[in-house]
Amino acid sequence: MSLDRLIEVSRRYGADSAYVLLGGGNTSVKEDGVLYVKASGHALGSIDEGGFVRMDLSKLDGIWHKAYSDDDQEREDEVLADMMACRLEGETGRPSVEALLHAILPFTFVVHLHPALVNGITCACKGEEATGRLFPDALWVELIKPGFTLAKTVRDRMGGAAYPMIFLENHGIFVGADTIEGIEAIYDRVMTTIEASLVRKPDFSGLEYDHSAVSSITQELEQVSGQQVLFATNNEVRSFLANAGAFEPVSSSFTPDHIVYAGFKPLWVAAGGDVGHAYRVFEQEHGEAAKIICVQQLGVFSVGEKPLPLFLDTVAIAVYSESFGGPKFMTREMIDFIRTWEVERYRAQVATV
Ligand SMILES: [Zn+2]
């Protein structure tokens, strides 16, 4: 059955950090009028049948014939309620926030991922131009509110055409094909084409660091945060942490996943600064604690284990984006929208990895 093939490919990409971090991304297959789409809170790498929600495609189409509120929160609530009602009887899972987009793409299989290499283009100043040049058969969509708004925009832009690739600015890529082999061929083409266009790759090789400074900062952060704190450094991280100017390209959020898992921005602490004090000031100022703390000329501290891979992803994206006009963060407005977005909060809470 097609779902078995989808599970197989979901697990394969899900286990490969070049494609998927922390189980992010989602996949779907359409068969006999039913959309099987990844449920929120399931990791692709370990997904099985229970990780997919079955939805009625003709009911989902009905959503496009309804009018929704102009207010962001009201509209998302209304659409979510309608989407829940599109599930087949007995379904308890919550469909991915991008289920609507999966439903409208005219392909049997859809695999949506956020690979760092791809985000080197989607989070770059000249990303749109590079996408047009490298992938003339792709659709580019500028930064847009996720969920209903994004699906509606893509639906309008497609105008009945079938784009095998959709590059979403500051987010990732949707790939569609009628066979799994087709999906794999497109991903191979995307990754090798981008890689061949790079002027530079991140240098994640290790280096010496001051172990006693790291252990005292780790202890202090564990005390103020009440959580386990991890440390990492490498050549690339160190060069971004050389000074406040060098830090700029990794100082904000590239995509919604970065906000959800690593916080909306890292805390910067100058060399010799009081890390505990800076942590408390950040929390007072922003109403939420920092998840990533960057200490000048030393390395990065992660409160809990999830933020760290997302920050290293930020570093990789910043480097890749140099090949496409330099890094471009999400807008302040969109960052604020995601920070308060209930659906994303839900996902962060139920994430199983
Ligand atoms: Zn996504």
Residues whose N, C-alpha, C, O or C-beta is under 5 A from the ligand:
A	BS01	ZN	G172
